[in-house]
Amino acid sequence: MKKQKTKIPLPIDPYLDGIANDTQEYSTLLIKASPGSGKTTRLPWRIALHSDQKVLVLEPRRLAAKLAAERIADEEGLNLGQEVGYHFRFDKKYTPESKLIFYTEGTFLKRLIGDPQLIGINTVILDEFHERHIETDVALAALRSLQQIRPELKLILMSATLETRALEVFHQPKLIEIEIPPFKIDLHYLPNQPSILNQTLELKVKRSLETLPTEGDVLVFVPGMSEMIRVQNALGSQFGEVHFLHGDLSKEEQESTLLPAKNRKIILATNIAESSVTIPG
């Protein structure tokens, strides 16, 4: 085991032990916590520490599953792939002794086919539940059916924007809401005129950056990799170091994007950074 780092306090920290205790009393928990509260990286490991069996976390995206497992291992001084790991298509890093494993929803369903009783697992956490892919609903239905056979199996549904009313009626869970003050947001728009609207995406991004202060990192959402490359070519190094954040990038490329840097970073990201991933700075 590595040396545990000094962790930055997060809003969810005071609730962790209480939530872990609630899993002993309730079969299903709904956790609605503001973005950046720490629910993805702090809660699963605390649940695992209170459990004598394995805990699984389902994420909608591969990068989110991997980054969450890496962050927990780093914060807790654990060995990634030992105490905490991940598993999704084309990549897995865990052992039979791992207490906490992050899955993508599709990979979890494949596991469920081969292990319909989920032997040795007593808690499944569905993170970012509001995204509601077909795999999400299938996984939830299967887990609810399994609870009829294994009433000791615990479900935790987490989201920053969870619509709880229908879920409360259907699942009769314990609802936990964690609110933190949102950051102040200032909105600025490019001029609404044909000469601007008819420009290419990369020129619009460049023009937007020209209107911003020169300090601080910038996160730019674009549809996909081809748009990233076009924007990168248009920006060059004029505004800072350009980084990509995309699910198909290598581990080294992802880490260079997420780690703090001396120079200003312009991060070009797909919608993976809208949820599931908190980007420092």
C-alpha positions in Angstrom: 0.0 0.0 0.0 1.3 3.5 -0.9 1.4 6.4 1.4 -2.0 8.1 1.7 -2.2 11.7 0.6 -3.7 14.6 2.5 -7.1 14.8 0.9 -8.8 18.1 0.1 -12.1 18.3 2.1 -15.2 17.8 -0.1 -18.8 18.6 0.7 -19.8 15.0 0.9 -17.3 14.1 3.5 -19.5 14.8 6.6 -22.2 12.6 5.1 -20.1 9.5 4.4 -20.4 7.6 7.6 -24.1 8.3 7.8 -24.7 7.0 4.2 -22.6 3.9 5.0 -24.8 3.2 8.0 -28.0 3.8 6.0 -27.0 0.9 3.7 -27.4 -1.4 6.6 -31.0 -0.3 7.1 -32.3 0.4 3.6 -32.1 -1.7 0.5 -32.0 1.3 -1.8 -30.6 4.8 -1.4 -31.1 7.7 -3.7 -28.3 10.3 -3.4 -28.8 13.7 -5.1 -25.6 15.7 -4.6 -24.4 18.8 -6.3 -21.7 18.6 -9.0 -18.2 18.5 -7.5 -19.4 17.3 -4.1 -17.2 14.2 -4.3 -19.8 11.5 -4.5 -18.1 9.5 -7.2 -14.6 9.4 -5.6 -15.3 9.5 -1.9 -18.5 7.5 -1.3 -17.8 4.1 -3.0 -14.6 3.5 -1.1 -16.3 4.4 2.2 -19.0 1.9 1.4 -16.4 -0.7 0.6 -14.7 -0.2 3.9 -18.0 -0.9 5.7 -18.6 -4.0 3.6 -17.4 -7.5 4.0 -18.0 -8.2 0.3 -17.3 -6.4 -2.9 -18.8 -3.1 -4.1 -19.4 -2.4 -7.8 -19.9 1.0 -9.3 -21.5 1.4 -12.8 -20.4 4.4 -14.9 -21.9 5.5 -18.2 -18.4 6.0 -19.8 -15.1 4.2 -19.9 -13.0 7.3 -19.1 -15.2 8.1 -16.1 -14.8 4.6 -14.7 -11.0 4.6 -15.1 -10.4 8.1 -13.8 -12.6 7.5 -10.7 -10.7 4.3 -9.8 -7.4 6.1 -10.4 -8.4 9.0 -8.2 -9.5 6.8 -5.3 -6.3 4.7 -5.5 -4.3 7.9 -5.5 -6.2 9.6 -2.6 -6.3 6.5 -0.4 -2.7 5.4 -1.0 -4.0 2.1 -2.7 -2.5 0.1 -5.5 -4.7 0.5 -8.6 -5.8 -3.0 -9.7 -5.4 -4.4 -6.2 -7.8 -2.9 -3.6 -9.6 -0.8 -6.2 -9.9 -1.5 -10.0 -11.9 -1.1 -13.1 -13.3 -3.2 -16.0 -14.6 -2.2 -19.4 -14.3 -3.3 -23.0 -10.6 -3.8 -24.0 -9.3 -2.8 -20.6 -9.5 -4.2 -17.1 -7.4 -3.8 -14.0 -8.5 -5.7 -10.9 -8.0 -8.9 -9.0 -10.3 -11.4 -7.4 -9.4 -9.7 -4.1 -10.4 -6.2 -5.2 -13.0 -4.7 -2.8 -14.1 -1.9 -5.2 -14.5 -2.3 -9.0 -15.7 0.3 -11.5 -17.6 -1.0 -14.5 -19.2 0.5 -17.6 -22.9 -0.4 -17.7 -22.4 -2.6 -20.8 -19.6 -4.6 -19.3 -21.5 -5.1 -16.1 -24.4 -6.6 -18.0 -22.0 -9.1 -19.6 -20.8 -10.0 -16.1 -24.4 -10.4 -14.9 -25.1 -12.9 -17.7 -22.2 -15.1 -16.4 -22.9 -14.4 -12.7 -26.6 -13.7 -12.3 -26.5 -14.0 -8.6 -23.6 -11.6 -8.2 -22.0 -13.9 -5.7 -19.6 -12.1 -3.3 -21.1 -8.6 -4.1 -23.4 -6.9 -1.7 -23.6 -3.3 -3.0 -24.0 -1.9 -6.6 -23.8 1.8 -7.1 -25.3 3.4 -10.3 -23.5 6.7 -10.8 -24.7 9.5 -13.1 -28.1 7.8 -13.1 -29.8 10.7 -14.8 -28.2 9.9 -18.1 -30.5 6.8 -18.4 -29.1 4.8 -21.3 -30.9 1.5 -22.2 -28.1 -0.3 -20.4 -28.9 1.7 -17.3 -32.5 0.7 -17.2 -31.7 -2.9 -18.0 -29.1 -3.0 -15.2 -31.6 -1.4 -12.8 -34.4 -3.8 -13.7 -32.1 -6.8 -13.3 -30.8 -5.6 -10.0 -34.3 -5.0 -8.6 -35.3 -8.5 -9.6 -32.1 -9.9 -8.0 -33.1 -8.1 -4.7 -36.2 -10.2 -4.6 -33.9 -13.3 -4.3 -31.1 -11.6 -2.4 -32.7 -9.0 -0.1 -29.3 -8.2 1.4 -28.2 -6.7 -1.9 -27.9 -2.9 -1.7 -28.5 -0.4 -4.5 -27.3 3.2 -4.5 -28.4 5.5 -7.3 -26.4 8.7 -7.5 -26.7 11.9 -9.6 -26.4 15.6 -9.4 -29.7 16.1 -11.3 -31.7 13.1 -10.2 -35.5 13.2 -10.7 -36.5 11.4 -7.5 -40.3 11.5 -7.4 -41.0 8.5 -9.7 -38.0 6.5 -8.2 -39.2 7.1 -4.7 -42.6 5.7 -5.5 -41.2 2.7 -7.3 -38.3 1.8 -5.0 -39.3 3.2 -1.6 -35.7 4.2 -0.9 -34.0 6.5 1.6 -33.4 9.9 -0.2 -30.3 11.9 0.7 -29.9 15.3 -0.8 -26.6 17.2 -0.5 -26.6 20.8 -1.7 -23.6 23.0 -2.0 -23.6 26.7 -3.2 -23.0 26.8 -6.9 -20.1 28.7 -8.5 -21.1 32.1 -9.9 -21.4 31.9 -13.7 -21.1 34.9 -16.0 -22.5 34.4 -19.5 -21.0 36.0 -22.6 -22.1 35.5 -26.2 -20.6 36.3 -29.6 -22.6 38.8 -31.6 -25.8 37.4 -33.0 -25.1 38.4 -36.6 -24.6 36.5 -39.9 -20.9 37.4 -40.2 -20.3 35.5 -36.9 -23.0 32.8 -37.2 -21.7 31.7 -40.6 -18.2 31.2 -39.5 -16.7 27.7 -38.9 -16.6 26.2 -35.5 -12.9 26.6 -35.1 -13.1 30.3 -36.0 -15.9 30.8 -33.5 -13.8 29.2 -30.8 -10.8 31.3 -31.6 -12.9 34.5 -31.6 -14.4 33.5 -28.2 -11.0 33.0 -26.7 -10.0 36.5 -27.9 -12.7 38.0 -25.8 -11.6 36.1 -22.6 -9.0 37.2 -20.0 -5.6 35.7 -20.6 -5.4 34.0 -17.2 -6.9 30.7 -16.2 -7.5 27.4 -18.0 -10.3 27.1 -20.6 -12.6 24.1 -21.2 -14.1 24.0 -24.7 -16.8 21.5 -25.7 -16.8 20.2 -29.2 -18.7 17.3 -30.8 -15.8 14.9 -31.6 -12.2 14.2 -32.5 -12.3 15.7 -36.0 -13.6 19.0 -34.6 -10.8 18.9 -31.9 -8.1 18.6 -34.5 -9.6 21.5 -36.6 -9.8 23.7 -33.5 -6.3 22.8 -32.4 -4.9 23.7 -35.9 -6.8 27.0 -35.8 -5.6 27.9 -32.3 -2.0 26.8 -32.5 -0.2 28.0 -29.3 -1.7 31.5 -29.3 -3.9 31.1 -26.2 -2.0 28.3 -24.3 -1.2 24.6 -24.5 -4.0 22.8 -26.3 -5.1 19.4 -24.8 -7.7 16.9 -25.8 -10.1 15.0 -23.5 -11.7 12.1 -25.3 -12.5 8.5 -24.3 -10.2 7.0 -26.9 -7.0 8.7 -25.8 -4.2 6.8 -24.1 -3.7 6.9 -20.4 -0.7 9.2 -20.8 -2.7 11.7 -22.9 -5.6 11.8 -20.5 -3.2 12.3 -17.5 -1.5 15.2 -19.2 -4.8 16.9 -19.7 -6.0 16.4 -16.1 -2.8 17.2 -14.2 -2.1 20.8 -13.2 0.3 22.6 -15.5 2.5 25.6 -15.3 1.2 27.1 -18.5 -2.4 27.9 -19.4 -4.3 25.0 -20.8 -7.0 25.1 -23.4 -8.8 21.8 -23.0 -10.9 20.6 -26.0 -13.4 18.0 -24.7 -16.3 16.0 -25.8 -19.4 15.7 -23.6 -17.6 13.4 -21.3 -16.6 16.5 -19.3 -20.2 17.6 -18.9 -20.7 14.9 -16.3 -18.8 12.0 -14.8 -15.4 13.9 -14.8 -14.4 16.8 -12.6 -11.5 18.7 -14.2 -9.1 20.4 -11.8 -8.7 24.2 -12.5 
